[in-house]
Amino acid sequence: METKSKGTRTGVPGRGALRLIDTPVAQQWSSRQLRSRRAVLLAMICIALVGGMQGVDPALQAVAMPAVAKTMHLSTSATGFLKSLGTIVLAASLLGAGIIGDRHGRKRLLVLGIFLMAVAALMSALATNPIIFGCGRVLMGAGTAMTFSMCLAITPTLYEKSKLPKAFGLFFGVGAALIVATTAVSGSVQGHFGWRATYMITAGLCVLLCFAAALVLPENRSATVRKFDAFGVLLAGAGLVSLVYSIGQAAVRGWGDPVVLGGMVLAAVVLAAFVRWERHCSDPGFPVQLFKIPAFTAACLAGVLFNWADASMLGQYPAMALPAGVPASVVSVIVALMYVGMVCGAALVGVAQIRLRLSNRCMFVSGLLLCSAGLVTQLFLRDAHDIMLPAAGLFVIGFAVMWMQNPETAVIMGSAPGGNYGAVGAVKPAVGQLGFGLGFALAAPISSIFTGGGPLTPQAYGQGLGVQALFFVAAAIAIAAMLKSRRTV
């Protein structure tokens, strides 16, 4: 177990008294940090900015990748592989990174992770061939796994469980604002200086955040040194890689392809073996018994679903609008409205949970219904050049994502045993990657039912998303029933 820190009041001659900093878990604050009146708030803002880089990198990667493929003469399959390489490494690294942070220091691993992200972005920016570029994406995946899992792990050590909704509201709001800001300038930067400058934006931000994290974050780790569960980490990594890769290939090959089916079967077998191993291991890396708690399971399911809705709209709207002649600049502005919705959702969700005392059940159910509403509005689109309905749908889904993401994260991290913050924090990005992959892999096949073998028309686009909207209504009903149980975190 990790112990509560009350701090001490001490003095340094000529430099004033050191402050008392009260946190749920013992922290190692520097004397400079102890003199700050807002040490915890500064640490949380830094964590939020670092966590936001998980979204900044793929957003800027999406802007730069077409130009990268053209410069390096990449085939379609090679481009797809390089785009997904970071995600695959991220999935493989999550649990291992979480356990290492718990054992050896969460701040230490976060700083190392953001440094690796800076090196990775610089490597991609300077790459002269696909191999060097791919190595950069591998490092980016590993660095992202370290930073994001540690951001989630450090937050509940700074705030009491009752204040986690407000803390994660700040975390996701600042992160979404960072994504909006960087996405807004990346197009102009790339237009003037080329795609390499886009990756330099990521590198520069990571360098600044590396120094900021080293200065303002306290160090903490699990008070109980646990054995490193190497076999469990290997099983979890192999299972998640197989799952993420198979779902990604389903978007290209189709769900009936032998590679996809074989990968899904392999993922199911390996992840089942992981659960069995963790249940019988004397010192498991991940407490799988958490899935017996309805609130924890509902939070994970909600995480899969809102990422699914996010990916469906992000994938389908450009696929419909760009071939119809809608300018890319207009499409990028409309897509950016999803992130504006996220900022608005993050700003209001803490108020909803703390002041209005809305339950997690209410947040998840209403969020899924908002996702359904955002999708179903697209049924009324008749002209690809009509931007109002897509703009409204993207904004509503962005709002719903943050409306659910905040309680989802608070439930997941609030349920973590003290010594397992890093390991349990790995669940959040894992379910996110699963949902995002499902959204991209399922949206196109569903819409193709209505195209008759032709291009994606506004009508087929709307009908495909409308079918998915029905699923989100059913999921809302299922989660409402699941959370009738009194056993919550």
Secondary structure as UniProt FT lines:
FT   STRAND          11..12
FT   TURN            13..15
FT   STRAND          16..17
FT   HELIX           31..35
FT   TURN            37..38
FT   HELIX           39..71
FT   TURN            72..73
FT   HELIX           76..104
FT   HELIX           106..126
FT   HELIX           130..158
FT   HELIX           161..163
FT   HELIX           164..193
FT   HELIX           195..216
FT   HELIX           230..253
FT   TURN            255..256
FT   HELIX           258..280
FT   HELIX           288..292
FT   HELIX           294..321
FT   TURN            322..325
FT   HELIX           328..354
FT   HELIX           360..376
FT   HELIX           377..380
FT   TURN            384..385
FT   HELIX           388..414
FT   HELIX           418..420
FT   HELIX           421..425
FT   HELIX           427..448
FT   TURN            449..453
FT   HELIX           458..482
FT   TURN            483..484
//
